[in-house]
Amino acid sequence: MAAVFWLSSGLAAEAHPVLLRSTPSDGQTVRTAPRQLDLWFSEPPTAAGMDIALTDRDGKSYPVVARIADQGIHVVLTGFPELPRSVYELRWSVVSKYDLHRLQGTVVFGVGLAATSTGQPAESVTGPAGTVADDLLGWFDLAATAVVCGWVLVVAAGSRRRGFTLPADSVGTMRGLVAAFGMLSVFASLARGARQWSEAAGSDSGLAVVKDSGQLLRWSLREVVLVIICTLLVRQSRRGASGSAATLPLVCLLLADLVLRAATSHARGGPLSLVVLAVHQVAALAWVGGLVVLGILTARLRGERSLTLDLWRSFGPVAACSVAVLTITGLLLTGRQVASVDAAISTAYGRALLIKLALAGVLMLLGLRHAARLHPWLRRRIGPPVLPSSRARAISPLLGVGVALMAVVLAGTPPARGPQFDKPEVTASRANYQVDDLLVTVSLGPNQPGRSLLLVDVVSSRRPSPGPITAVTADLGSTSGIVLRRTSGAAQGGSGQGGGQWQAAVDVEATGPVPLRIVAARNHPGPAVVTTTWIVPTGLPPRPVLVSNSPLAPWTTALALAFALAASAVGFALLRRCRRTRNPVVAAEPVQCVPSGAR
């Protein structure tokens, strides 16, 4: 372990927070100078770790005052004077309040001039607790906690079955092993905290960031909880305490530990997101840790076939509930972290998530196979239950460890969302409008900030036309009263149909939605007016569509709701069947009437 930490100490892991959007957005051109700039992040940044710089294209710097608003994810930038006509570059650098990862990037916008955007998403750099060694420590911590959770749940599930007792030597060995894993979790958490302190103390605002983020308080509380858990495990391994009285304190402490673990991760959306993430972690650790503990116990109980069957069958409901909860919460979390199918395919986070889903899918299929062997009635067969094969019992824990490893990789990888994954606005350089009997075709080229050519083609659908078009004027953005002149090539052909083609050179001042008004004047039956909103695209190049760039969150939320309803129905049916099996209805024997003479 020391060699791995030493070799990986210079390698950086990617940070998790991202810039969701900004006002003005990257590549946008605005008509008037903004009085404030806004940045929205996926996680609350710390006030002590913010570094903001605003410069124009000539390198002139402008003072900026930053404050945090809207639950901590919104950074408002004010204090700068009125910005003159130019192109500006906003360089920002923030530190996440949850895991102390640093994120930095650049937003380019123009005031009255076309902005030349870099077209690159925000880049992350290494901050405190951002190395591969910390990821390895996090994986050791997660795996050790999974074993402790698995042991507690296996004991709790087995204690509910009548006549279920494990051999004393196996129980003693497992208690010592679980206590050792608990100490490994304490060691990994202490090592991560020490590395955070050492790296934070070496920077200018490191200690202030640690204090401002609240990380010190959460880390200290979790260390206290872990030490108490290890103390209880060591006492149980020495005294041999068992039963619900010894298991209940461990369950409560483990829940507190997992909630604190979720609070130090990326639960941005408030208490509800924190609960979803904590429940997801509880289900994952219960499932994976239970499989590891079952694999170890089964290896020690080779000659105890009936006891091993009872052990696996008692863990079945826990595994089924864990899989259902994992599926529901995983769908909800996926919709929050992955913007679209294209984002999942083209990013490291999406590919790691697909690998995790593949491993979890194989593990679920093995679980179904185990359930079919342990409960023959699921296959509508009559016969004794069969223990899962030795190969399947060995593969299941390894797959669970692989799922936990991919979870740690996801925790250190930027999510597949942000402005670069937003679905682009539908923009067109040509549009048709119908007003009374007139068909008005408007085109603007090159449909970018700066000097452009506005073309208006007017054709009447009535024969003969009620009257010719005498003049065409336009209002575009803040510029009004633009007089268009008839093109020489269309002066003869269009006049007979009451229309023609008109053009004018205009100045496009901004990107995004721009108000547009076209007035085609004629003596009879009166002027025709077209009022619409014209979309001027920003300077960011559109991303190529691989499969689909539609938002993924509505689909995952709907799937989570549908699976929750289906899982509830299946669970209710299984519960009713289990009750009927435990309390069978015995038909009463018919009473035979004996004649009085026969007595």
Secondary structure as GFF3:
##gff-version 3
##sequence-region A 1 599
A	DSSP	alpha_helix	2	8	.	.	.	ID=ss1
A	DSSP	beta_strand	19	23	.	.	.	ID=ss2
A	DSSP	beta_strand	29	30	.	.	.	ID=ss3
A	DSSP	beta_strand	37	41	.	.	.	ID=ss4
A	DSSP	beta_strand	51	56	.	.	.	ID=ss5
A	DSSP	beta_strand	61	62	.	.	.	ID=ss6
A	DSSP	beta_strand	65	69	.	.	.	ID=ss7
A	DSSP	beta_strand	74	78	.	.	.	ID=ss8
A	DSSP	beta_strand	86	95	.	.	.	ID=ss9
A	DSSP	beta_strand	102	111	.	.	.	ID=ss10
A	DSSP	beta_strand	123	125	.	.	.	ID=ss11
A	DSSP	alpha_helix	132	159	.	.	.	ID=ss12
A	DSSP	alpha_helix	168	201	.	.	.	ID=ss13
A	DSSP	alpha_helix	206	213	.	.	.	ID=ss14
A	DSSP	alpha_helix	215	239	.	.	.	ID=ss15
A	DSSP	alpha_helix	244	263	.	.	.	ID=ss16
A	DSSP	alpha_helix	271	300	.	.	.	ID=ss17
A	DSSP	alpha_helix	305	337	.	.	.	ID=ss18
A	DSSP	alpha_helix	341	346	.	.	.	ID=ss19
A	DSSP	alpha_helix	348	374	.	.	.	ID=ss20
A	DSSP	three_ten_helix	376	379	.	.	.	ID=ss21
A	DSSP	alpha_helix	390	411	.	.	.	ID=ss22
A	DSSP	three_ten_helix	419	421	.	.	.	ID=ss23
A	DSSP	beta_strand	430	435	.	.	.	ID=ss24
A	DSSP	beta_strand	438	445	.	.	.	ID=ss25
A	DSSP	beta_strand	450	460	.	.	.	ID=ss26
A	DSSP	beta_strand	469	476	.	.	.	ID=ss27
A	DSSP	beta_strand	479	486	.	.	.	ID=ss28
A	DSSP	three_ten_helix	495	497	.	.	.	ID=ss29
A	DSSP	beta_strand	500	508	.	.	.	ID=ss30
A	DSSP	beta_strand	512	522	.	.	.	ID=ss31
A	DSSP	beta_strand	528	536	.	.	.	ID=ss32
A	DSSP	alpha_helix	553	582	.	.	.	ID=ss33
A	DSSP	three_ten_helix	596	598	.	.	.	ID=ss34
###
